Amino acid sequence: MASNIAKAGWHVTAWNRSEAAFEGLSVQRAASVAELRNEDAIIFMLPDLPFIEKAAADLLESWRSKPPVPGTAVVIMSSVSPTGVRQFGEAVHQASSGNAVVVDAPVSGGTAGAGSGTLAIMVGATESQFQSLKPLLGTMGTTVRLMGPLGSGSLAKACNQLIVGTTTAALAEAAELAERSGMDVDALYDVLSGGLAGSRVLDNVGPRLAAKDYAPTGPAKFMHKDLGFVISSAEAVGSAVPMATAAIDLYAELKRQGLGDQDLAVVRQTIANLSRISTASANNN
């Protein structure tokens, strides 16, 4: 993502927790997040909000003694809690004497979309904030939409993860059922892709599910985290989410099985393991 911003001609100063991320990346380096205090836009892409809050602690402390220029934008592109990001927005507002604003702009598209600059970006901001940041966000994504005020981007991403998580689980369940019944999973997915069951999830995750390729493109454990945001958001507005409730239990089981650091497709292995447990139990009875 940083590389695509730089390729588009923007000046980029970057900080990361590990050196490996800078391999092949031609950008200016910062020794700490606090060194970014004078930038017009500061983008965070870390696993969850607590990581961001920790990384930003020195930045906010520096703003308490010397506030940034008005209009400074702190852009949260991670998948985080809608409620949590609004609370973080208030903390940034107070620390910066009202000069900095938080915008949430989580993404969908995976590592492939990040590399090609074709991410879908869901933005929670005011209209003026969105228009100001849209050219920058456009260097990373081809679908950039304003979803509503701060927190709306994160809620949209939670809805995205609800669909991706449950669809992947359903595809995994179908693969296990088909294979155990003697059917070729590749053939099943091929015919499904030509009908109503066809989807981008099937196109992207299907080959890994069929091949039982669980090399991580992103840790499966994050789906459990994201589904938690769906549950809490639904509770806040009184919305029933039976699919999310079932899915979060399945991904909790995935983590219990020690599979959380593997690819999302490893949910198929979770289901296979449950099948073996069920078969063993039936045989014992």
N, C-alpha and C positions, 0 to 999 in steps of 0.2 A: 504493500500500500504506500509506504514512504517512497519507494522507488518510482512508482507511477506519478506521485506528486512532483518529484524532482524532474522526471522526464518531461512533464508538462510545462517546465520552466519556472516552477516555484522554488524559492529558497527554502531549504529544509535543514533544520538542526534537530538531531535525533539523540535520544537516550534509550538504552535498553538494559535489562537486567543481566543479559549474557552477551559475550563478545561475538558468538557465532552468528548472531542476527545481522551483523555488519558486513559479512562476507559478500563481496561484489556490490556493495551499496555505496555509491559515491555521494555522500552527504556530509555536512559538518557534524562533528560529534560534540555532545555535551557531557560533562562529567557528572551532572546531577540534574534532576528535574527543575530544581530552583534556578538553574542557569537559563531556563526558558522563560523567565518571569516577564521579559519585555517583548515577547512574541505576540503578534496580533491574534493568532489562533494556536492553541495548545491541544493536541489530539492525544487521547489515551486509548490504547488497545491492549488491555491486560485481562486475565481470566475472569475477574469478578470485581465488584466494587470495593471490597476490603483491600485488594491489591492496589487499586487506584488511590484510595484514601491514604494508604501508607506511603505510596510513591509521591503523592502531592503534598504531604505534610509540611516539608520544608518550603515548598513553593507558597503555600498559604501563609506560613509564618513570615516569609519575606514581604508578602503583600500587606500584612498587618502593620509593619513598620513603614512601608512605602508602597502605597496602592498603585496598581498598574494603570495604564491609560484607559479612559472610558471606552467601553465597547470590546474589551478583550474577551475572546470566546474560549471557553474550555469545552472541548467536544469529546463526549464519551461515546466511543464506537464499539465498546464491549457489550455483551449481553448481560444486563444488570437488572436489578429489581426496579420497576417503575416507581414505587414508593421511595426506595433508597436513593435513586438518582435525584428525586425532587428534594430530599433532605440534604444531599450533597450540594445541590444548587443553592440552598439556603446558607450552608456553611461557606461556600465560595463567595456568595453575596456579602456576607458579614465580614469575612476576612479581607475582602478587596474594597471595603467601603462602598459597595454597590457598583464598582467599576467593571467587574468581570461577571459574565453570565455563563451558565452551564447549558449546553445543548446536548441532548442525547440523539445519537445517530447510529444505532446498531446496524449490522450488515447481514446479508445472506448471500451465499454463493460459494462458500468454502474457499479452500486454498487456491483452487483453479480460478475462481472469480477474482480473488485478491491479486493473483499474478497477472491476469489479463486486463484488469481494470474494469471488469464488467459486473461488479457487485450490485445488488439491490440495497439501497440505503434508505432507512426509515427514520425520519427526522421529527424530533419533538422540540419545538421552538416557536417563537413568534414569527409572523410573516416577514418582518424586516430582518430578523436574525437569519431566517432561512435564505432570503434572497442574497444577503451578504455572504453567506457561506456556500451557496450553491455552486459557484465556479470551482471552489476548492474541492468540494465533495464530488463534483463531476469528473475530477481527475482519477477517482477511484471506482466510480460506479456509473452504469448506464441508465439505471432506474433510480432516481432520487426524488422522493416524495415527502412533502410536509404532511404529517399525520395529525398534528394538533400541538398543544402546549407541551412544555417539558414533562417527560414521562410517557408521552404518547408513542414515541419511537420505540421505547423499551416494551410497551404493551404490544405494539405491532409485531416486534420480534418474538415475544412470548407466543403470540398467535401463530406465527410462522413455525416456531419450534413444536407447538402442539400438532400441527399438520405433518411436519417432517418426522417427528418422533413416532407418532402413531402409524403413519404410512410405512415407515421403515420396519416397524414391528410387525405390521400386517403382512408385508412382503416376506419378511423372515419366517413368519408362521406358515405362510403359503408354501415357501420353499421347503421347509421341513416336512410338511404334510405331503407334498408332491414327491419328494425324494423317498420318503419312507413307504410310499405307495408304488414305487418303481417308475416314477415319471422323471423325465429329464428336465431339470430346473431351467436350463437355458432355453429350451423349447417353450416351456410355460411362460417365461418372461417375454419371449419374442411375440407370442400370440397376445399376451396381455397388453403389450405396448401398442398394438394396433387397434385396441378397443377402448372402452370407456375407462378401464383400469390404468391406461397409460398415463404417465406423469413424469415430470422432471425428476422426481425422487427415484422413480423406477429407472430412468435413464442413467442417473448418476450413481446411485447406490446399488442398483440391481446387479451389475457385473461383479461387484465385490461380494455381495450376498451369494450369488451363484457359485463363485470360485472359492468361497470361504476365505477370502483375503481380508484379514483384519489388521493389516499394517496401518498404523494411525495416520489419517489425514487431519484428524481432530479427535481428542479424547472423548469416548462415549459417555464418560461420567458427567460431562457438562450438560448433556441432555437432561439428566436427573435434576440438576440445578435449575435449568431453564423451565422445566415443567413445574417446579416449585413456584416460580413466578406466576405461571398460569393459575395455579391453585389459589395463591394468596390474592391475586387480582380478582379472581372470580368470587372469592369470599367477601371481598370489599364491596362488591356491587350486587351480591346475591344471585349470581349466575351459576346454574348447574353445569358441571363439566365432567360428565361420566367418562368420556374418553381419556381426558387428562388424568383422572383419578386412577383408571386402570393402568395407563402408561407409566405413571410415576412409580407405581408398585413394581412394574416389570423392570424399569431401569434401576430401581433400588435393589432388586434381586441381582441384576447385572453387576452392580458394585459389590454386593455381598459375595458373588462368585469370583471376585478379584479380576474382573475384566475391564474395569473402568478406564484404564489407560490405552486400551486398544480402540480401533476405529468403531464408529457408530454401527457398522455392519455386524459387529460382534454380538449384537442382540440376537442374531440367529444361533450363536453358540449357547447363549443363555437359554433359549427355548429348547435347544437340543438337550441341554443338561436337565432341564425340567422334565422333558419327555422321558429321559432315562430314569429319573427319580420316580416318575409316575408308573413306568413299566415295572421297575423293581418292586414297588409297593404292591402293585396288582399281583405280581408273581408270588410274593410272600403271603398274600391273603389266599 
